[in-house]
């Protein structure tokens, strides 16, 4: 693991860091408390001292100190690294990357630009509150229903209709012209002949209402300006700078973060005023895009806080197109997970089971699903969110509580241009919507939508069902079919007097293992278990993680075959987890950087890891794509299984402590988690042989 990450983890205590935001109580050799990531009455959040890890058995989140800081603060790995390095007293530039002196100078320059933005924000704000020139801006705020409390909390400001009002003030504070230009607050004057080298600058924002744009930690990094009176563009945003990139930042995320976690929902609107009014009227889980469509980078930030994304973009044609784009970005940006779906088994005879019946036990299908809920806010036609909120708050609040599910939205959006009372319109609607219905893995839910489509189009449900079957047959799926071994009752594994949780736990204790008593397996087993680059009997999980990442870096197309099996939470190493997150994000976006470009795509702290995982696959023998896919999926399944086994071990440990403490409620809840974990283990154990 990266020496920088290890050094930080050795110096910052996880219990102390989590204790800053969670009230922890000693529970045997661990600590427990109420999970900060979901509402719960009975604590299911545990911190394990020996392993310096944490896990919530309620929402199934977990990890190490880096994971906790990233999730709680809603920041990326780079920012968590800087935050924890500062707490640990570790200098980041001492480890790899560029020249240490260059690193220090770059960091100091960024901090200088942050201070520049803070000083500019204060000047804009005071101008709005005190300047006679700002009367039009204050009137506009009153017209839009923005109260003084919102003006103060969002730090709104005003840029006077002067060429150098802000520039003169900032130059007087000691900033240079180059700093103002680099920070996006001024432009260089162009003199005769197009010469921009002569001295002289002018303000970037003039005669505009100013909306400060902050990062996740509440620091001003840019500005948005709304023109007052005539002029174009209507909204002007800061240019791209070292601090500000508009397709990455979400307006009001710093103020919405805690409510997003509490409500388990984020609402994305289109404009500054929409977000501000939503906050003012109590919907504080609202954020806004900044002069661009929703991007995968936005989703990467939001998925640390919630799995429910609600789009509330403007109802005009551009807004509808933006909603469609946002849906696709959300589907790409969220992780995929494997879900076991029962399949009907063949009919059993009465001689075997006492009576004929259809029984789904034993056969499952592993299907990939997006680990998110994406829906759309249904608002009155022709009204923007802020207009609806101010006109009738009840309509807005009801829409927020009952957003339109994604499939229902498609039923409306994909047929608005069709006359579904005519035969041609019906046929085209069925052609557009049946592939969407086919994406629903839940068969009961799929049948409901099929009936809804038949009713909407006034068509025979059986005819639509036949066409749906053809669509399903033509769709490719990465799912696999797995069959369980004979029933546990027939193997005599259930002992009299055991609870259901104890039965499941004991049954899974040795299930799926192909190892000998020494934990390494016989020579024959090792020969049979060896894949082209790594021994399957290898017990060190970190080596499996390195090997899998090496395969993904070497063969980018393999990423699609594992993203539905594992997620970054299944990695034990901090560095391997973050590297997988980067790889998965890049390949789910559909872009494949060249091998040499990873040096710029990956933080300096992870460059050591990149080199290590590459070396894992350098000596492996060449293989066809089919073998590579099989090998990659095998690695993924084994990592998932390892994480589930670790979770089961932790649960047994906690159950033992709860039993000793006489806490029957905690013991019962923990056994319920054992049952759930054991069910997942059976699914994975049944799938591994198919890929081995």
PLY file of the C-alpha trace (Angstrom):
ply
format ascii 1.0
element vertex 692
property float x
property float y
property float z
element edge 691
property int vertex1
property int vertex2
end_header
0.00 0.00 0.00
1.09 3.59 -0.61
3.56 4.68 2.07
1.78 8.05 2.34
-1.61 6.44 3.04
-0.09 4.01 5.54
1.71 6.84 7.32
-1.52 8.82 7.67
-3.55 5.84 8.92
-0.90 5.11 11.53
-1.07 8.65 12.91
-4.81 9.45 12.81
-7.02 7.37 15.10
-10.28 6.23 13.49
-12.23 6.18 16.76
-11.18 9.76 17.51
-12.08 10.97 14.00
-15.51 9.29 13.95
-16.11 10.40 17.55
-16.14 14.01 16.31
-19.50 13.39 14.61
-20.86 10.19 16.21
-21.46 9.55 19.91
-19.63 6.26 20.39
-20.02 3.85 23.28
-17.55 1.12 24.23
-18.93 -2.31 23.36
-16.43 -5.03 24.26
-13.42 -4.57 21.99
-15.33 -2.31 19.60
-17.36 0.90 19.72
-20.95 1.39 18.57
-23.22 4.33 17.87
-26.03 5.62 15.67
-25.07 5.62 11.99
-24.47 9.15 10.63
-25.49 8.05 7.14
-29.06 6.90 7.76
-31.75 7.36 10.41
-31.94 4.52 12.92
-33.33 4.01 16.42
-31.16 1.02 17.38
-27.40 1.61 16.86
-25.97 -0.64 14.14
-22.81 1.38 13.43
-19.61 -0.24 14.75
-15.97 0.82 14.85
-13.41 -2.00 15.14
-10.31 -0.88 16.99
-7.97 -3.68 15.96
-8.56 -3.39 12.23
-9.21 0.39 12.30
-12.32 -0.13 10.18
-16.00 0.77 10.56
-19.21 -0.80 9.31
-22.91 -0.08 9.55
-24.97 -3.26 9.42
-28.08 -1.19 8.76
-27.15 0.62 5.53
-24.20 -1.73 4.77
-21.67 1.07 4.37
-18.17 0.55 5.71
-14.46 1.07 5.23
-11.52 2.83 6.85
-10.78 6.38 7.92
-10.46 7.60 4.33
-13.86 6.14 3.41
-15.49 7.74 6.43
-14.09 11.21 5.73
-14.99 11.02 2.05
-18.55 9.90 2.75
-19.25 12.17 5.71
-17.79 15.31 4.15
-18.88 14.43 0.62
-15.40 14.99 -0.79
-13.12 13.16 -3.20
-10.09 11.08 -2.25
-7.65 13.90 -3.07
-9.37 16.27 -0.62
-9.67 13.57 2.05
-5.95 12.89 1.63
-5.07 16.55 2.18
-7.45 16.82 5.16
-6.09 13.72 6.91
-2.48 14.52 6.03
-2.87 17.89 7.74
-4.32 16.20 10.85
-1.50 13.66 10.85
1.17 16.31 10.42
2.32 14.63 7.21
3.52 16.74 4.29
1.92 15.44 1.12
4.70 16.71 -1.14
7.17 14.42 0.63
5.73 11.46 -1.27
6.14 10.95 -5.03
4.65 13.13 -7.77
6.27 16.38 -8.80
9.25 18.11 -7.31
8.49 18.95 -3.62
9.29 22.63 -4.16
6.90 22.76 -7.12
4.19 21.06 -5.04
4.59 23.59 -2.24
4.48 26.52 -4.65
1.39 25.15 -6.44
-0.41 24.59 -3.13
0.49 28.09 -1.91
-0.76 29.64 -5.17
-4.11 27.82 -4.89
-4.51 29.07 -1.34
-3.74 32.58 -2.57
-6.53 32.27 -5.17
-8.93 30.99 -2.50
-8.22 34.08 -0.39
-8.71 36.23 -3.51
-12.18 34.74 -4.07
-13.13 35.20 -0.41
-12.11 38.88 -0.54
-14.04 39.37 -3.80
-17.14 37.70 -2.33
-17.05 40.02 0.69
-16.75 43.08 -1.56
-19.67 41.96 -3.79
-21.80 41.26 -0.71
-21.16 44.62 0.89
-21.91 46.35 -2.42
-25.34 44.67 -2.53
-26.17 45.64 1.04
-24.84 49.21 1.10
-24.34 50.62 -2.39
-26.94 53.01 -3.86
-26.04 51.57 -7.27
-27.42 48.19 -6.10
-31.04 49.41 -5.83
-31.98 47.56 -9.03
-30.39 44.36 -7.70
-32.29 44.65 -4.41
-35.53 45.26 -6.32
-34.89 42.17 -8.43
-34.39 40.07 -5.29
-37.68 41.33 -3.88
-39.42 40.57 -7.16
-38.12 36.98 -7.13
-39.19 36.49 -3.52
-35.66 36.11 -2.11
-35.65 37.26 1.51
-32.87 38.89 3.52
-32.04 35.66 5.37
-31.29 33.92 2.06
-29.24 36.90 0.89
-27.09 36.55 3.98
-26.79 32.73 4.10
-25.99 32.42 0.38
-23.72 35.49 0.47
-25.35 37.15 -2.55
-23.64 40.22 -3.96
-23.66 42.93 -6.60
-21.11 43.88 -9.25
-21.44 47.65 -10.00
-21.72 48.89 -13.56
-18.11 50.08 -13.52
-15.05 48.88 -15.39
-12.69 48.58 -12.45
-14.68 48.69 -9.20
-13.61 45.24 -7.94
-10.18 45.34 -9.60
-9.20 48.59 -7.88
-10.27 47.20 -4.50
-8.34 43.92 -4.90
-5.23 45.63 -6.26
-5.35 47.85 -3.20
-5.24 44.70 -1.02
-1.95 43.69 -2.64
-3.10 41.24 -5.30
-1.50 41.47 -8.75
-3.18 41.92 -12.10
-2.04 38.44 -13.12
-3.68 36.95 -10.04
-6.99 38.67 -10.82
-6.88 37.38 -14.40
-5.88 33.84 -13.36
-8.62 33.85 -10.71
-11.27 34.72 -13.30
-12.18 38.10 -11.75
-10.65 40.38 -14.39
-9.60 40.46 -18.02
-6.59 42.09 -19.63
-7.29 45.23 -21.61
-6.62 44.87 -25.31
-4.82 47.93 -26.62
-4.39 49.14 -30.17
-3.05 46.49 -32.47
-4.39 43.71 -30.27
-1.57 44.05 -27.76
-2.59 42.49 -24.41
0.87 42.72 -22.87
0.50 46.37 -21.90
-0.65 46.83 -18.32
-4.34 47.32 -17.57
-7.30 45.13 -16.60
-11.07 45.46 -16.27
-13.69 43.67 -14.17
-15.10 40.40 -15.50
-18.49 40.96 -13.78
-20.28 44.29 -14.24
-23.88 45.31 -13.48
-24.83 41.84 -12.30
-26.40 40.17 -9.29
-23.69 37.87 -7.96
-24.18 34.28 -6.75
-21.03 33.00 -5.00
-20.18 29.41 -5.95
-18.63 27.34 -3.18
-16.91 23.99 -3.00
-18.07 21.13 -0.77
-16.27 22.71 2.20
-18.03 26.06 1.76
-15.09 27.96 0.26
-15.75 30.46 -2.55
-14.21 29.18 -5.78
-16.14 31.14 -8.43
-19.17 33.29 -9.17
-22.30 33.40 -11.28
-23.66 36.77 -12.39
-27.24 37.56 -13.52
-27.50 40.62 -15.77
-29.63 43.49 -14.46
-31.47 45.15 -17.30
-30.74 44.50 -20.95
-27.67 42.65 -22.11
-26.23 39.26 -22.93
-25.47 36.72 -21.72
-28.29 36.60 -19.18
-26.10 34.53 -16.83
-22.31 34.75 -16.83
-20.21 32.27 -14.87
-16.57 32.48 -13.87
-14.22 31.10 -16.52
-12.41 27.85 -15.76
-9.64 28.41 -13.22
-7.39 26.33 -11.00
-10.26 26.25 -8.48
-13.39 26.33 -10.64
-14.64 23.88 -13.28
-18.34 24.36 -13.99
-19.06 20.80 -15.15
-17.83 19.52 -11.78
-19.36 21.92 -9.26
-22.97 21.86 -8.00
-24.40 25.10 -6.64
-25.53 24.94 -2.97
-24.08 21.45 -2.41
-22.19 22.72 0.63
-25.49 23.83 2.21
-27.51 20.83 1.03
-25.12 18.03 1.99
-26.43 17.20 5.47
-30.08 17.32 4.41
-29.36 15.11 1.40
-28.01 12.46 3.76
-30.96 12.82 6.14
-33.65 12.78 3.44
-31.79 10.17 1.34
-32.62 12.26 -1.72
-31.06 14.99 -3.81
-33.12 17.28 -6.03
-31.29 18.75 -9.01
-32.65 21.99 -10.48
-31.41 24.13 -13.32
-30.79 27.60 -11.92
-29.38 29.52 -8.98
-32.75 31.03 -8.04
-34.52 27.66 -8.23
-32.06 26.19 -5.72
-32.09 29.24 -3.47
-35.91 29.45 -3.29
-36.14 25.70 -2.63
-33.80 26.12 0.36
-35.67 29.20 1.55
-38.95 27.26 1.64
-37.50 24.21 3.38
-36.41 21.81 0.60
-32.78 21.99 1.60
-31.71 18.84 -0.28
-31.67 20.89 -3.52
-28.66 21.67 -5.71
-28.28 23.26 -9.14
-26.14 22.67 -12.19
-23.97 25.62 -13.16
-24.36 26.63 -16.77
-24.02 23.06 -18.03
-25.84 19.77 -18.22
-25.60 17.14 -15.49
-22.30 15.31 -15.81
-20.82 12.09 -14.52
-18.60 14.17 -12.24
-21.70 15.60 -10.57
-23.07 12.10 -10.00
-19.75 10.90 -8.57
-20.08 13.55 -5.85
-23.75 12.90 -5.14
-23.53 9.12 -4.87
-21.39 9.55 -1.75
-24.44 11.14 -0.12
-27.50 9.39 -1.53
-28.78 6.76 -3.96
-31.91 8.72 -4.92
-31.59 11.41 -7.58
-34.66 13.50 -8.42
-34.45 15.72 -11.48
-36.49 18.96 -11.44
-35.27 20.73 -14.54
-37.19 23.39 -16.45
-40.27 22.13 -18.36
-39.32 23.70 -21.71
-37.81 21.78 -24.63
-34.27 22.45 -23.43
-35.20 21.28 -19.95
-36.70 18.03 -21.27
-33.54 17.36 -23.27
-31.48 18.13 -20.17
-33.59 15.69 -18.14
-32.98 12.92 -20.68
-29.27 13.68 -20.60
-29.27 13.78 -16.81
-30.92 10.38 -16.62
-28.27 8.84 -18.83
-25.44 10.45 -16.85
-26.95 9.20 -13.59
-27.30 5.68 -14.97
-23.63 5.76 -16.02
-22.33 7.41 -12.89
-23.86 5.15 -10.26
-22.34 1.79 -9.44
-23.87 -1.45 -10.60
-24.60 -4.29 -8.26
-25.42 -7.96 -8.69
-28.92 -8.91 -7.55
-29.97 -12.57 -7.16
-33.25 -13.05 -9.03
-35.17 -16.32 -8.38
-36.13 -18.33 -11.47
-39.01 -20.80 -11.63
-37.71 -24.34 -11.27
-39.18 -27.33 -13.03
-42.28 -28.85 -11.52
-41.48 -31.34 -8.73
-43.37 -34.58 -8.28
-45.65 -35.32 -5.35
-43.57 -38.40 -4.54
-40.60 -36.15 -3.81
-42.21 -33.28 -1.96
-45.67 -34.57 -1.08
-47.45 -32.37 -3.66
-46.85 -30.71 -7.01
-45.67 -27.14 -6.86
-43.59 -24.53 -8.62
-40.60 -23.84 -6.38
-38.02 -21.16 -7.11
-35.54 -22.53 -4.56
-32.16 -23.61 -5.78
-31.96 -21.76 -9.10
-31.16 -18.06 -9.35
-30.10 -15.58 -11.94
-27.44 -13.00 -11.09
-28.46 -9.76 -12.80
-26.74 -6.39 -12.82
-28.79 -3.42 -11.66
-27.95 0.25 -11.21
-27.51 0.85 -7.49
-29.66 3.97 -7.51
-33.20 5.30 -7.74
-33.62 7.91 -10.46
-36.88 9.80 -10.80
-38.34 13.06 -12.09
-40.30 15.81 -10.37
-43.65 16.32 -12.09
-44.50 20.04 -12.04
-47.27 22.06 -13.72
-46.54 22.74 -17.39
-44.74 25.97 -18.14
-43.64 26.75 -14.58
-40.09 26.68 -13.25
-39.48 25.21 -9.78
-39.13 28.59 -8.05
-42.44 29.78 -9.57
-44.28 26.67 -8.36
-42.80 26.97 -4.86
-43.83 30.61 -4.44
-47.28 30.15 -5.99
-48.34 26.95 -4.19
-45.86 25.34 -1.81
-48.18 22.35 -1.28
-47.91 21.35 -4.96
-44.11 21.44 -4.74
-43.95 19.49 -1.48
-46.29 16.81 -2.82
-44.18 16.50 -5.98
-41.03 16.14 -3.87
-42.63 13.41 -1.74
-44.02 11.58 -4.77
-41.63 12.03 -7.71
-42.38 10.28 -10.99
-40.48 6.95 -11.25
-38.12 6.74 -14.20
-40.22 4.24 -16.17
-43.37 6.33 -15.72
-41.46 9.39 -16.90
-40.40 7.57 -20.05
-44.02 6.53 -20.70
-44.87 10.24 -20.86
-41.71 11.74 -22.38
-41.26 9.17 -25.16
-44.84 9.48 -26.44
-45.53 13.24 -26.32
-44.98 13.57 -30.07
-47.20 10.59 -30.97
-50.93 10.26 -31.58
-51.53 7.03 -29.71
-55.15 6.91 -30.84
-53.98 5.97 -34.32
-52.52 2.60 -35.30
-49.19 4.04 -36.43
-48.81 5.95 -33.15
-49.64 2.86 -31.09
-47.08 0.77 -32.95
-44.36 3.40 -32.59
-45.11 3.87 -28.87
-44.83 0.11 -28.31
-41.57 0.08 -30.30
-40.13 2.83 -28.07
-41.38 1.65 -24.70
-41.10 -2.15 -24.76
-37.26 -2.06 -24.63
-37.59 0.17 -21.55
-40.02 -2.26 -19.91
-37.60 -5.07 -20.75
-34.88 -3.43 -18.62
-36.94 -4.06 -15.44
-35.44 -7.12 -13.77
-38.27 -7.55 -11.24
-40.73 -9.77 -13.11
-43.77 -8.70 -11.07
-42.94 -5.03 -11.62
-42.35 -5.68 -15.31
-45.80 -7.28 -15.62
-47.38 -4.24 -13.96
-45.79 -1.89 -16.49
-46.75 -4.17 -19.36
-50.40 -3.99 -18.25
-50.05 -0.21 -17.88
-48.70 0.05 -21.44
-51.52 -2.13 -22.80
-54.09 0.06 -21.04
-52.44 3.28 -22.26
-52.36 2.10 -25.89
-55.67 0.17 -25.75
-53.85 -2.89 -27.05
-54.12 -6.57 -26.23
-51.76 -7.42 -23.37
-50.96 -10.87 -24.78
-49.76 -9.36 -28.06
-47.54 -6.92 -26.22
-46.24 -9.74 -24.03
-45.23 -11.77 -27.09
-43.37 -8.76 -28.49
-41.75 -8.18 -25.07
-40.48 -11.76 -25.08
-38.83 -11.17 -28.44
-37.21 -8.00 -27.08
-35.99 -9.86 -23.99
-34.62 -12.67 -26.11
-32.68 -10.22 -28.25
-31.18 -8.30 -25.33
-27.75 -9.33 -24.15
-27.31 -9.79 -20.43
-24.28 -10.25 -18.25
-26.31 -12.30 -15.81
-25.39 -15.88 -15.04
-27.45 -18.80 -13.80
-26.35 -20.56 -10.66
-27.82 -23.68 -9.05
-27.53 -24.36 -5.35
-26.53 -27.78 -4.06
-29.04 -30.01 -2.34
-31.07 -28.61 0.52
-29.32 -28.14 3.82
-32.03 -30.10 5.63
-31.25 -33.16 3.46
-27.54 -32.87 4.34
-28.45 -32.98 8.02
-26.69 -29.70 8.80
-29.42 -28.17 10.94
-28.89 -29.03 14.58
-31.76 -29.27 16.99
-32.13 -26.13 19.07
-30.21 -23.81 16.72
-31.72 -20.47 15.76
-32.24 -19.72 12.08
-29.27 -17.34 12.09
-27.01 -19.90 13.77
-28.05 -22.53 11.24
-27.27 -20.30 8.28
-23.99 -19.15 9.78
-22.77 -22.66 10.54
-23.80 -23.87 7.10
-21.72 -21.19 5.41
-18.66 -21.71 7.57
-16.95 -24.00 5.13
-19.12 -23.62 2.06
-17.39 -22.94 -1.21
-13.91 -23.71 0.06
-11.58 -25.78 -2.11
-8.67 -25.59 0.33
-6.99 -28.25 2.40
-6.48 -28.24 6.15
-3.42 -26.06 5.87
-5.48 -23.42 4.09
-3.41 -23.82 0.92
-4.87 -26.96 -0.65
-3.21 -30.10 -1.95
-0.72 -30.06 -4.83
-3.45 -31.34 -7.14
-5.88 -28.68 -5.94
-3.27 -25.97 -6.41
-2.53 -27.16 -9.95
-6.24 -27.23 -10.79
-6.84 -23.92 -9.07
-4.06 -21.99 -10.78
-5.17 -19.37 -13.25
-2.76 -17.92 -15.75
-1.46 -15.23 -13.40
-2.51 -15.92 -9.80
-2.98 -19.02 -7.68
-6.65 -19.39 -6.72
-5.60 -20.78 -3.36
-3.89 -17.49 -2.53
-5.33 -16.28 0.79
-4.00 -12.70 0.74
-6.95 -10.62 -0.42
-4.73 -7.66 -1.28
-2.93 -9.78 -3.91
-6.28 -10.59 -5.54
-7.11 -6.89 -5.52
-3.77 -6.02 -7.15
-4.20 -8.72 -9.76
-7.73 -7.65 -10.68
-6.69 -4.01 -11.03
-3.71 -5.06 -13.13
-6.06 -6.89 -15.50
-8.36 -3.86 -15.73
-5.51 -1.46 -16.46
-4.11 -3.82 -19.06
-7.50 -4.60 -20.64
-9.93 -1.68 -20.27
-12.87 -3.55 -21.85
-12.92 -6.01 -18.93
-14.34 -3.34 -16.62
-17.90 -3.90 -17.81
-17.71 -7.54 -16.70
-16.97 -6.78 -13.04
-18.72 -3.48 -12.24
-21.94 -5.35 -11.49
-20.27 -7.87 -9.19
-18.17 -5.67 -6.92
-17.99 -2.05 -5.85
-15.22 -0.04 -4.27
-16.46 -1.04 -0.81
-15.38 -4.63 -1.47
-11.70 -3.62 -1.54
-9.72 -3.95 1.70
-6.84 -1.67 0.67
-7.32 2.09 0.74
-5.16 2.58 -2.33
-6.70 -0.30 -4.33
-10.20 0.87 -3.46
-9.52 4.40 -4.71
-7.77 3.15 -7.85
-10.73 0.87 -8.67
-13.09 3.82 -8.17
-11.10 5.87 -10.68
-10.88 3.02 -13.21
-14.58 2.24 -12.91
-15.58 5.89 -13.28
-13.43 6.33 -16.39
-14.63 3.20 -18.16
-18.30 3.66 -17.28
-18.02 7.06 -18.95
-16.91 5.25 -22.06
-13.44 6.80 -22.31
-10.20 4.83 -22.23
-7.07 6.79 -21.42
-3.82 5.56 -22.85
-1.59 3.69 -20.38
0.83 6.59 -20.15
-2.00 9.02 -19.32
-2.71 7.30 -16.01
0.19 9.28 -14.55
-1.98 12.40 -14.88
-5.39 10.79 -14.20
-4.35 9.25 -10.86
-3.25 11.24 -7.76
0.47 11.16 -7.01
-0.24 9.21 -3.81
-1.54 6.30 -5.92
1.23 6.18 -8.55
3.10 3.61 -6.48
-0.05 1.45 -6.53
-0.41 1.78 -10.31
3.11 0.47 -10.79
2.56 -2.38 -8.35
-0.65 -3.67 -9.93
0.84 -3.45 -13.41
3.73 -5.67 -12.32
1.22 -8.30 -11.18
0.19 -9.03 -14.76
3.46 -8.43 -16.60
4.49 -12.11 -16.48
1.07 -13.65 -17.12
0.63 -15.69 -20.26
-1.42 -14.39 -23.18
-5.08 -15.41 -23.23
-8.09 -15.00 -25.50
-10.80 -12.53 -24.50
-13.09 -15.30 -23.27
-10.46 -16.55 -20.83
-9.71 -13.02 -19.68
-13.39 -12.33 -18.99
-13.68 -15.60 -17.04
-10.55 -14.83 -15.04
-11.61 -11.27 -14.28
-15.10 -12.26 -13.13
-13.57 -15.02 -11.01
-11.38 -12.45 -9.23
-14.40 -10.20 -8.68
-16.56 -12.98 -7.24
-13.80 -14.06 -4.86
-13.27 -10.50 -3.62
-17.01 -10.14 -3.03
-17.02 -13.45 -1.15
-14.05 -12.38 0.96
-15.83 -9.18 1.98
-19.00 -11.11 2.91
-16.99 -13.59 4.99
-15.33 -10.69 6.80
-18.75 -9.18 7.48
-19.99 -12.51 8.83
-16.95 -12.77 11.13
-17.59 -9.28 12.46
-21.24 -10.11 13.07
-20.40 -13.28 15.03
-17.97 -11.29 17.14
-20.62 -8.65 17.88
-23.27 -11.28 18.61
-20.98 -12.87 21.17
-20.46 -9.52 22.87
-24.19 -8.72 22.81
-24.96 -12.12 24.36
-22.42 -11.52 27.14
-23.91 -8.08 27.81
-27.45 -9.50 27.87
-28.56 -7.20 25.04
-31.26 -9.37 23.45
-32.45 -6.64 21.06
-29.00 -6.12 19.57
-28.44 -9.87 19.38
-31.69 -10.38 17.47
-30.91 -7.60 14.99
-27.40 -8.91 14.42
-28.70 -12.43 13.74
-30.99 -10.93 11.12
-27.91 -9.49 9.43
-26.22 -12.88 9.62
-29.13 -14.41 7.72
-28.91 -11.71 5.04
-25.15 -12.08 4.71
-25.42 -15.87 4.56
-27.95 -15.61 1.75
-25.55 -13.43 -0.23
-22.73 -15.87 0.47
-24.75 -18.77 -0.90
-25.38 -16.78 -4.06
-21.69 -16.00 -4.52
-20.59 -19.54 -3.60
-22.92 -20.96 -6.23
-21.63 -18.54 -8.85
-17.88 -18.97 -8.28
-17.65 -22.49 -9.80
-19.22 -21.17 -13.00
-16.27 -18.82 -13.39
-13.51 -21.09 -12.15
0 1
1 2
2 3
3 4
4 5
5 6
6 7
7 8
8 9
9 10
10 11
11 12
12 13
13 14
14 15
15 16
16 17
17 18
18 19
19 20
20 21
21 22
22 23
23 24
24 25
25 26
26 27
27 28
28 29
29 30
30 31
31 32
32 33
33 34
34 35
35 36
36 37
37 38
38 39
39 40
40 41
41 42
42 43
43 44
44 45
45 46
46 47
47 48
48 49
49 50
50 51
51 52
52 53
53 54
54 55
55 56
56 57
57 58
58 59
59 60
60 61
61 62
62 63
63 64
64 65
65 66
66 67
67 68
68 69
69 70
70 71
71 72
72 73
73 74
74 75
75 76
76 77
77 78
78 79
79 80
80 81
81 82
82 83
83 84
84 85
85 86
86 87
87 88
88 89
89 90
90 91
91 92
92 93
93 94
94 95
95 96
96 97
97 98
98 99
99 100
100 101
101 102
102 103
103 104
104 105
105 106
106 107
107 108
108 109
109 110
110 111
111 112
112 113
113 114
114 115
115 116
116 117
117 118
118 119
119 120
120 121
121 122
122 123
123 124
124 125
125 126
126 127
127 128
128 129
129 130
130 131
131 132
132 133
133 134
134 135
135 136
136 137
137 138
138 139
139 140
140 141
141 142
142 143
143 144
144 145
145 146
146 147
147 148
148 149
149 150
150 151
151 152
152 153
153 154
154 155
155 156
156 157
157 158
158 159
159 160
160 161
161 162
162 163
163 164
164 165
165 166
166 167
167 168
168 169
169 170
170 171
171 172
172 173
173 174
174 175
175 176
176 177
177 178
178 179
179 180
180 181
181 182
182 183
183 184
184 185
185 186
186 187
187 188
188 189
189 190
190 191
191 192
192 193
193 194
194 195
195 196
196 197
197 198
198 199
199 200
200 201
201 202
202 203
203 204
204 205
205 206
206 207
207 208
208 209
209 210
210 211
211 212
212 213
213 214
214 215
215 216
216 217
217 218
218 219
219 220
220 221
221 222
222 223
223 224
224 225
225 226
226 227
227 228
228 229
229 230
230 231
231 232
232 233
233 234
234 235
235 236
236 237
237 238
238 239
239 240
240 241
241 242
242 243
243 244
244 245
245 246
246 247
247 248
248 249
249 250
250 251
251 252
252 253
253 254
254 255
255 256
256 257
257 258
258 259
259 260
260 261
261 262
262 263
263 264
264 265
265 266
266 267
267 268
268 269
269 270
270 271
271 272
272 273
273 274
274 275
275 276
276 277
277 278
278 279
279 280
280 281
281 282
282 283
283 284
284 285
285 286
286 287
287 288
288 289
289 290
290 291
291 292
292 293
293 294
294 295
295 296
296 297
297 298
298 299
299 300
300 301
301 302
302 303
303 304
304 305
305 306
306 307
307 308
308 309
309 310
310 311
311 312
312 313
313 314
314 315
315 316
316 317
317 318
318 319
319 320
320 321
321 322
322 323
323 324
324 325
325 326
326 327
327 328
328 329
329 330
330 331
331 332
332 333
333 334
334 335
335 336
336 337
337 338
338 339
339 340
340 341
341 342
342 343
343 344
344 345
345 346
346 347
347 348
348 349
349 350
350 351
351 352
352 353
353 354
354 355
355 356
356 357
357 358
358 359
359 360
360 361
361 362
362 363
363 364
364 365
365 366
366 367
367 368
368 369
369 370
370 371
371 372
372 373
373 374
374 375
375 376
376 377
377 378
378 379
379 380
380 381
381 382
382 383
383 384
384 385
385 386
386 387
387 388
388 389
389 390
390 391
391 392
392 393
393 394
394 395
395 396
396 397
397 398
398 399
399 400
400 401
401 402
402 403
403 404
404 405
405 406
406 407
407 408
408 409
409 410
410 411
411 412
412 413
413 414
414 415
415 416
416 417
417 418
418 419
419 420
420 421
421 422
422 423
423 424
424 425
425 426
426 427
427 428
428 429
429 430
430 431
431 432
432 433
433 434
434 435
435 436
436 437
437 438
438 439
439 440
440 441
441 442
442 443
443 444
444 445
445 446
446 447
447 448
448 449
449 450
450 451
451 452
452 453
453 454
454 455
455 456
456 457
457 458
458 459
459 460
460 461
461 462
462 463
463 464
464 465
465 466
466 467
467 468
468 469
469 470
470 471
471 472
472 473
473 474
474 475
475 476
476 477
477 478
478 479
479 480
480 481
481 482
482 483
483 484
484 485
485 486
486 487
487 488
488 489
489 490
490 491
491 492
492 493
493 494
494 495
495 496
496 497
497 498
498 499
499 500
500 501
501 502
502 503
503 504
504 505
505 506
506 507
507 508
508 509
509 510
510 511
511 512
512 513
513 514
514 515
515 516
516 517
517 518
518 519
519 520
520 521
521 522
522 523
523 524
524 525
525 526
526 527
527 528
528 529
529 530
530 531
531 532
532 533
533 534
534 535
535 536
536 537
537 538
538 539
539 540
540 541
541 542
542 543
543 544
544 545
545 546
546 547
547 548
548 549
549 550
550 551
551 552
552 553
553 554
554 555
555 556
556 557
557 558
558 559
559 560
560 561
561 562
562 563
563 564
564 565
565 566
566 567
567 568
568 569
569 570
570 571
571 572
572 573
573 574
574 575
575 576
576 577
577 578
578 579
579 580
580 581
581 582
582 583
583 584
584 585
585 586
586 587
587 588
588 589
589 590
590 591
591 592
592 593
593 594
594 595
595 596
596 597
597 598
598 599
599 600
600 601
601 602
602 603
603 604
604 605
605 606
606 607
607 608
608 609
609 610
610 611
611 612
612 613
613 614
614 615
615 616
616 617
617 618
618 619
619 620
620 621
621 622
622 623
623 624
624 625
625 626
626 627
627 628
628 629
629 630
630 631
631 632
632 633
633 634
634 635
635 636
636 637
637 638
638 639
639 640
640 641
641 642
642 643
643 644
644 645
645 646
646 647
647 648
648 649
649 650
650 651
651 652
652 653
653 654
654 655
655 656
656 657
657 658
658 659
659 660
660 661
661 662
662 663
663 664
664 665
665 666
666 667
667 668
668 669
669 670
670 671
671 672
672 673
673 674
674 675
675 676
676 677
677 678
678 679
679 680
680 681
681 682
682 683
683 684
684 685
685 686
686 687
687 688
688 689
689 690
690 691
